[in-house]
Amino acid sequence: MSRAAPGPEDRHAQNRGTDSGGTATGCAEAVVTPPRPAGRALAALAALAGLRAPVVWILLAIAFFTSISGKPVDGVLMLIVAVGLAWDAGRRALRHPETGEATARTDRLPGRRRRVVVITLVVAGVVYAGVVGSFSRYSWPATAGIIGLSTGVVLIGWHRPVRARPDGGRLPVAGTLAWIVVLVAGCLWELSSLYLQPSLTTDSYAHPTISTLTDPLLATSPGRMLVLFAWVAFGWYLVDR
Amino acid sequence: MTWHAVTIAGYLLVVAGIVVLQLLATKTRVPVPTFGELLSRAMRSRTGRVGVLVAWAWIGLHFFAR
């Protein structure tokens, strides 16, 4: 029975102790299941609750800046993930605020099996980098290859980690702050170079962004393959965290 | 010194900062987490995990996708 829109029986069932016969089952269900707001209101409430996650705001900011920089596809994809994550985080917070993270899928594989998996993934990564890197940048085939792999990796990591890792406990505050300062400084430096260009879509020699600096490397097919393989390897490293 | 050189120097400074912090974390007893530990901590929650993976996806999209 659908729970999204309560039917006459459900509404009736909430008047516990005043009914009998055919609604008895509904009565029992109503006792264990608290009444919920209507589906649409719940979805809106969930999305708003999910906005408490800072990651959602960061993704929204990325979506905005990417879109106005002439990359609408990136912007739309980031927006979809931000909204999906906000809705998902809010839904979980509203329904099961006490629920922790889902457990990991697998523990570390045994030695020999892990070697086989590693070799297979390296070969797959080389083939992927070779094929996608052979297409010119910003072409539709390259776009499809990047979106396909990205979607797969994000979906794999969405529900739970790939493998269990020991809880490392609290990180040292000062050391963590040092990392945050360096990484945020890098992002701000890149952003300032972007805004010091003549326009957001016109490169500047005086204020090159990382994209501008990597253009010569990515203009060649071997360069693209190399960078793509590094990108795939880093993605694998992240999924394995 | 030209603005071009200043901009490049800024990027190199950030890279140097990353290398120094990683070396401090792995080669000394200074209480600095490694980059991997930082990522693991950030990816402990679902929003953190998805956020980091999307950041990775964005890099690929930014450099190669239309």
Boltz contact constraints between the chains, C-beta under 6 A:
constraints:
  - contact:
      token1: [A, 53]
      token2: [B, 47]
      max_distance: 6.0
  - contact:
      token1: [A, 55]
      token2: [B, 47]
      max_distance: 6.0
  - contact:
      token1: [A, 55]
      token2: [B, 51]
      max_distance: 6.0
  - contact:
      token1: [A, 73]
      token2: [B, 66]
      max_distance: 6.0
  - contact:
      token1: [A, 74]
      token2: [B, 61]
      max_distance: 6.0
  - contact:
      token1: [A, 81]
      token2: [B, 54]
      max_distance: 6.0
  - contact:
      token1: [A, 85]
      token2: [B, 47]
      max_distance: 6.0
  - contact:
      token1: [A, 85]
      token2: [B, 50]
      max_distance: 6.0
  - contact:
      token1: [A, 89]
      token2: [B, 47]
      max_distance: 6.0
  - contact:
      token1: [A, 137]
      token2: [B, 64]
      max_distance: 6.0
  - contact:
      token1: [A, 138]
      token2: [B, 66]
      max_distance: 6.0
  - contact:
      token1: [A, 142]
      token2: [B, 64]
      max_distance: 6.0
  - contact:
      token1: [A, 143]
      token2: [B, 65]
      max_distance: 6.0
  - contact:
      token1: [A, 143]
      token2: [B, 66]
      max_distance: 6.0
  - contact:
      token1: [A, 146]
      token2: [B, 60]
      max_distance: 6.0
  - contact:
      token1: [A, 146]
      token2: [B, 61]
      max_distance: 6.0
  - contact:
      token1: [A, 146]
      token2: [B, 64]
      max_distance: 6.0
  - contact:
      token1: [A, 146]
      token2: [B, 65]
      max_distance: 6.0
  - contact:
      token1: [A, 150]
      token2: [B, 57]
      max_distance: 6.0
  - contact:
      token1: [A, 150]
      token2: [B, 60]
      max_distance: 6.0
  - contact:
      token1: [A, 153]
      token2: [B, 53]
      max_distance: 6.0
  - contact:
      token1: [A, 154]
      token2: [B, 53]
      max_distance: 6.0
  - contact:
      token1: [A, 154]
      token2: [B, 54]
      max_distance: 6.0
  - contact:
      token1: [A, 154]
      token2: [B, 57]
      max_distance: 6.0
  - contact:
      token1: [A, 157]
      token2: [B, 49]
      max_distance: 6.0
  - contact:
      token1: [A, 157]
      token2: [B, 53]
      max_distance: 6.0
  - contact:
      token1: [A, 158]
      token2: [B, 50]
      max_distance: 6.0
  - contact:
      token1: [A, 168]
      token2: [B, 37]
      max_distance: 6.0
  - contact:
      token1: [A, 171]
      token2: [B, 33]
      max_distance: 6.0
  - contact:
      token1: [A, 171]
      token2: [B, 41]
      max_distance: 6.0
  - contact:
      token1: [A, 172]
      token2: [B, 31]
      max_distance: 6.0
  - contact:
      token1: [A, 175]
      token2: [B, 31]
      max_distance: 6.0
  - contact:
      token1: [A, 175]
      token2: [B, 32]
      max_distance: 6.0
  - contact:
      token1: [A, 175]
      token2: [B, 33]
      max_distance: 6.0
  - contact:
      token1: [A, 176]
      token2: [B, 33]
      max_distance: 6.0
  - contact:
      token1: [A, 178]
      token2: [B, 21]
      max_distance: 6.0
  - contact:
      token1: [A, 179]
      token2: [B, 21]
      max_distance: 6.0
  - contact:
      token1: [A, 179]
      token2: [B, 38]
      max_distance: 6.0
  - contact:
      token1: [A, 182]
      token2: [B, 17]
      max_distance: 6.0
  - contact:
      token1: [A, 182]
      token2: [B, 18]
      max_distance: 6.0
  - contact:
      token1: [A, 185]
      token2: [B, 14]
      max_distance: 6.0
  - contact:
      token1: [A, 186]
      token2: [B, 14]
      max_distance: 6.0
  - contact:
      token1: [A, 189]
      token2: [B, 10]
      max_distance: 6.0
  - contact:
      token1: [A, 193]
      token2: [B, 7]
      max_distance: 6.0
  - contact:
      token1: [A, 205]
      token2: [B, 4]
      max_distance: 6.0
  - contact:
      token1: [A, 206]
      token2: [B, 3]
      max_distance: 6.0
  - contact:
      token1: [A, 206]
      token2: [B, 4]
      max_distance: 6.0
  - contact:
      token1: [A, 207]
      token2: [B, 7]
      max_distance: 6.0
  - contact:
      token1: [A, 208]
      token2: [B, 7]
      max_distance: 6.0
  - contact:
      token1: [A, 231]
      token2: [B, 60]
      max_distance: 6.0
  - contact:
      token1: [A, 235]
      token2: [B, 56]
      max_distance: 6.0
  - contact:
      token1: [A, 238]
      token2: [B, 53]
      max_distance: 6.0
  - contact:
      token1: [A, 238]
      token2: [B, 56]
      max_distance: 6.0
  - contact:
      token1: [A, 241]
      token2: [B, 39]
      max_distance: 6.0
  - contact:
      token1: [A, 241]
      token2: [B, 40]
      max_distance: 6.0
  - contact:
      token1: [A, 241]
      token2: [B, 43]
      max_distance: 6.0
